[in-house]
Amino acid sequence: MQQINAVNENAHRFLAIYQTLVTTLMGAALALFVGYHKWQIQPATARGGVIGLMALVTVVAAFTATLIVVGALAWLDYRNEECDITDELVGTGFRERPRPSNLFRWYETYVLLFILVSVVTMWCLAGFFLLPAMR
């Protein structure tokens, strides 16, 4: 039970790290967009900087998503072990095994969807608004 609880807590930590890093990186991209003229940076260099920051956002998102997926798989493994133990000690069928059909009940699913949607949205906004305006 402690291992399952630790896996749950880790997912919240990973989301907090994702939000912090992405906010910082996107703030840097916006600062670069707003200040590249004043700082006398060539537009092509500024565009490259924004793309580089967006690539870092994508790497952070992929790393966070990987940690969440691995945590969910570990949770499934711990839960199955718990079911094996209760089958031996209490009786077969005392605890139901997790079912993949419950995927939409897991908060990890929605955290992963949030990460995916936020990264796609950031790339779209950068591609449609920031990068074309940097001339």
Secondary structure by P-SEA (a helix, b strand, c coil): caaaaaaaaaaaaaaaaaaaaaaaaaaaaaaaaaccccccccaaaaaaaaaaaaaaaaaaaaaaaaaaaaaaaaaaaaaaaaaaaaaaccccccccccccccccccaaaaaaaaaaaaaaaaaaaaacccccccc
